[in-house]
Amino acid sequence: MESYGVEVSAENDDRETIKVPERVLRRDQARLEEVERRRNVKESQTVTEEKSDFFTSTFNAEKAAVEEIISSCNYGDQASKTLEEASVKIQQLQKFLNDSVMFLTQYEIRQAQASLQKLQSSLADNREEALPKKKFAFRSRNAGTGKQPAPKQETSGKSASVVDVAICANQCGFSNVDSQVLIMHAEEIQQRDVLLSNLTNCKVRLYGCPSTVHIKIVRNCEILCGPVSSSVFVDQCIDSTLAAPCQQLRTHNTSATQIYLHVTSRAIIEDCHGVRVAPFTWTYPGIHEHFKKSGLDPERNNWEQVDDFNWLASGTPSPNWTIIPESERISSWESVQPAT
């Protein structure tokens, strides 16, 4: 039997009563809900497109401004100040991208990341040219030795225990080192860019808050770093373990490497295989204060959200990275802090 719902009265000579079937009411209700759904989808798409357009125009304008600052850099006393201004603006641009990834397409994110990488490279090249590095030789403490000697002027024919530390106004780090324990503290880092390159069989501890970190050509190393204000860039890393909090991680040409990560945007890998990730677990006295200085949110960690630019198959996990099982994760890190 047909069920009936609402009664509709019409005044006429017979005072006739009309009853509307429930199925008609349900059909009309469904139609109205579908109209509302489509309207919401359309509004959402419009908002997303408007946000995307705003991001693109703003990002391109800021990128052009940074390029102009870098190109205006000359030799002299103002070079350091000009490059520092460009570095700060690049960090701000990176944060703008990180805050916008929720409504950007993968293509837009990739294009913006490529632009930021190009700006970083241009900044590094100009810094190299305008602020020639001074070379010092730091004797790094091997595991189990005593106090670390004071730095001395580099001489030719240095022994294998001498470590090159490249220093300029806004960059510090270690290069061309084998089988050493390498340590930098907050007062040495001071939110500068850190470069770690051509390292083999080394243990690196960065007890501080870098602006950016570049890790290039490392093999069988363990690199632990305090909170990074902007990005960590990794290139040609093999059989190593890395740990760092940052706004963004970008990894190239890397294999058989574990990354203990705290990242507030999304990690990116490209031309990598055998990468394994886990949440950041390293700690040291003062790390909470360094989180505050870096501007990172300690409660926001997207360590398991990794975008592989070589794997575009939707709905199928990339074979180039995996999550480290909890039973295999490092929970207690060896202390290599030198004696005071």
ZIFEN-V436849 format. One record per residue. N is the residue number from 1. RES is the residue in one small letter. PHI is phi as a letter, one per 30 degrees, with the letter a starting at -180 (999 if undefined). PSI is psi in whole degrees, 0 to 359 (* if undefined). OMEGA is omega in whole degrees, 0 to 359 (999 if undefined). Layout:
N&RES&PHI&PSI&OMEGA, N&RES&PHI&PSI&OMEGA
//
This chain:
1&m&999&145&179, 2&e&d&128&176, 3&s&d&153&183, 4&y&b&150&182, 5&g&c&249&189, 6&v&d&140&175, 7&e&c&135&177, 8&v&c&118&181, 9&s&c&140&175, 10&a&b&128&181, 11&e&d&116&172, 12&n&b&190&184, 13&d&e&325&183, 14&d&c&0&186, 15&r&h&59&185, 16&e&d&140&178, 17&t&c&129&180, 18&i&c&129&177, 19&k&c&128&181, 20&v&c&127&179, 21&p&d&145&180, 22&e&d&326&181, 23&r&d&327&177, 24&v&d&319&178, 25&l&d&317&180, 26&r&d&320&180, 27&r&d&317&178, 28&d&d&321&179, 29&q&d&318&178, 30&a&d&320&179, 31&r&d&316&179, 32&l&d&321&179, 33&e&d&322&179, 34&e&d&320&177, 35&v&d&317&179, 36&e&d&319&180, 37&r&d&315&180, 38&r&d&323&178, 39&r&d&318&179, 40&n&d&319&178, 41&v&d&316&180, 42&k&d&317&178, 43&e&d&319&179, 44&s&d&317&178, 45&q&d&321&180, 46&t&d&316&179, 47&v&d&316&180, 48&t&d&317&179, 49&e&d&320&179, 50&e&d&318&178, 51&k&d&318&180, 52&s&d&317&179, 53&d&d&319&179, 54&f&d&316&179, 55&f&d&311&184, 56&t&d&313&182, 57&s&d&318&180, 58&t&d&315&181, 59&f&d&314&182, 60&n&d&322&178, 61&a&d&316&180, 62&e&d&322&178, 63&k&d&317&179, 64&a&d&323&179, 65&a&d&319&179, 66&v&d&316&179, 67&e&e&321&179, 68&e&d&319&178, 69&i&d&314&182, 70&i&d&318&182, 71&s&d&337&181, 72&s&d&356&183, 73&c&d&128&178, 74&n&b&175&175, 75&y&d&159&175, 76&g&j&187&186, 77&d&d&332&183, 78&q&d&349&185, 79&a&d&314&182, 80&s&d&316&180, 81&k&d&319&180, 82&t&d&316&180, 83&l&d&325&177, 84&e&d&320&177, 85&e&d&318&178, 86&a&d&320&180, 87&s&d&317&179, 88&v&d&318&180, 89&k&d&325&176, 90&i&d&319&176, 91&q&d&317&180, 92&q&d&322&179, 93&l&d&322&177, 94&q&d&318&179, 95&k&d&322&177, 96&f&d&318&177, 97&l&d&314&181, 98&n&e&323&181, 99&d&d&349&186, 100&s&c&356&188, 101&v&d&338&184, 102&m&d&333&182, 103&f&c&11&178, 104&l&c&152&175, 105&t&d&163&178, 106&q&e&323&179, 107&y&d&316&180, 108&e&d&320&178, 109&i&d&316&182, 110&r&d&318&179, 111&q&d&317&180, 112&a&d&319&179, 113&q&d&320&178, 114&a&d&321&178, 115&s&d&319&178, 116&l&d&319&178, 117&q&d&319&179, 118&k&d&320&178, 119&l&d&317&179, 120&q&d&317&180, 121&s&d&318&178, 122&s&d&319&178, 123&l&d&315&180, 124&a&d&319&179, 125&d&d&316&180, 126&n&d&324&177, 127&r&d&319&179, 128&e&d&321&183, 129&e&d&318&185, 130&a&d&332&182, 131&l&b&80&181, 132&p&e&138&183, 133&k&d&146&170, 134&k&c&135&183, 135&k&c&132&174, 136&f&b&158&175, 137&a&c&118&178, 138&f&c&127&174, 139&r&d&116&182, 140&s&d&138&180, 141&r&d&125&171, 142&n&d&156&181, 143&a&e&128&175, 144&g&j&356&179, 145&t&d&181&187, 146&g&c&225&187, 147&k&d&156&181, 148&q&c&123&181, 149&p&d&160&178, 150&a&d&155&180, 151&p&d&149&176, 152&k&b&163&182, 153&q&d&137&182, 154&e&d&141&177, 155&t&b&163&179, 156&s&d&154&179, 157&g&i&37&182, 158&k&d&154&181, 159&s&d&171&183, 160&a&d&344&182, 161&s&d&357&180, 162&v&d&132&185, 163&v&c&130&176, 164&d&d&127&176, 165&v&c&111&181, 166&a&d&124&185, 167&i&b&129&168, 168&c&b&190&188, 169&a&e&321&186, 170&n&b&20&181, 171&q&b&145&177, 172&c&b&171&179, 173&g&l&195&182, 174&f&b&141&179, 175&s&b&148&173, 176&n&h&59&184, 177&v&b&143&179, 178&d&b&128&172, 179&s&h&54&179, 180&q&b&159&168, 181&v&c&120&187, 182&l&c&123&188, 183&i&b&135&171, 184&m&b&142&181, 185&h&c&171&186, 186&a&e&321&182, 187&e&d&339&176, 188&e&d&325&183, 189&i&d&307&175, 190&q&h&46&177, 191&q&h&32&173, 192&r&c&172&173, 193&d&d&139&179, 194&v&c&130&177, 195&l&c&123&175, 196&l&c&113&186, 197&s&b&146&178, 198&n&h&56&179, 199&l&c&141&178, 200&t&b&132&177, 201&n&h&40&182, 202&c&c&152&169, 203&k&c&121&183, 204&v&c&132&176, 205&r&b&120&178, 206&l&c&96&182, 207&y&d&73&182, 208&g&a&195&187, 209&c&b&87&179, 210&p&d&161&173, 211&s&d&306&172, 212&t&b&162&176, 213&v&b&129&176, 214&h&c&121&179, 215&i&c&114&187, 216&k&b&129&174, 217&i&h&70&176, 218&v&b&147&182, 219&r&b&133&177, 220&n&h&49&180, 221&c&c&157&172, 222&e&b&112&186, 223&i&c&114&179, 224&l&c&132&188, 225&c&b&145&173, 226&g&d&181&185, 227&p&e&130&182, 228&v&c&128&186, 229&s&d&326&182, 230&s&b&264&192, 231&s&b&154&168, 232&v&c&123&179, 233&f&c&126&182, 234&v&b&133&180, 235&d&b&128&178, 236&q&h&59&178, 237&c&c&128&185, 238&i&b&137&174, 239&d&h&48&185, 240&s&b&169&175, 241&t&b&126&180, 242&l&b&148&175, 243&a&b&126&181, 244&a&a&142&166, 245&p&c&141&182, 246&c&a&171&173, 247&q&d&322&184, 248&q&a&140&176, 249&l&c&131&175, 250&r&b&124&188, 251&t&b&128&180, 252&h&b&150&167, 253&n&h&48&186, 254&t&b&143&181, 255&s&b&153&176, 256&a&h&50&184, 257&t&b&137&176, 258&q&c&137&180, 259&i&b&116&175, 260&y&c&111&200, 261&l&b&139&165, 262&h&b&111&184, 263&v&b&134&185, 264&t&c&351&174, 265&s&c&243&176, 266&r&b&138&177, 267&a&d&149&181, 268&i&b&132&172, 269&i&b&152&180, 270&e&a&131&182, 271&d&h&44&181, 272&c&b&158&170, 273&h&a&151&181, 274&g&i&24&177, 275&v&d&134&178, 276&r&b&139&184, 277&v&b&154&177, 278&a&a&163&178, 279&p&d&148&180, 280&f&d&130&182, 281&t&b&354&182, 282&w&d&146&176, 283&t&b&161&178, 284&y&a&161&179, 285&p&e&126&179, 286&g&j&358&184, 287&i&d&327&180, 288&h&d&322&177, 289&e&d&324&179, 290&h&d&328&174, 291&f&d&318&180, 292&k&d&317&180, 293&k&d&325&183, 294&s&d&337&184, 295&g&i&5&178, 296&l&d&146&176, 297&d&d&112&182, 298&p&d&344&181, 299&e&c&353&184, 300&r&c&107&182, 301&n&b&114&180, 302&n&c&41&188, 303&w&e&330&184, 304&e&c&1&180, 305&q&c&94&184, 306&v&c&127&176, 307&d&c&122&178, 308&d&c&111&183, 309&f&d&353&175, 310&n&c&4&183, 311&w&b&102&185, 312&l&c&10&180, 313&a&d&113&182, 314&s&d&133&176, 315&g&i&355&179, 316&t&c&124&183, 317&p&d&145&176, 318&s&d&138&177, 319&p&d&359&187, 320&n&c&350&177, 321&w&b&153&178, 322&t&b&168&175, 323&i&c&135&178, 324&i&d&125&177, 325&p&e&146&183, 326&e&e&324&182, 327&s&d&343&182, 328&e&c&358&184, 329&r&d&148&175, 330&i&d&123&180, 331&s&c&338&180, 332&s&b&117&184, 333&w&c&142&179, 334&e&d&133&178, 335&s&d&126&178, 336&v&b&20&181, 337&q&d&132&182, 338&p&d&154&177, 339&a&d&147&180, 340&t&c&*&999
//
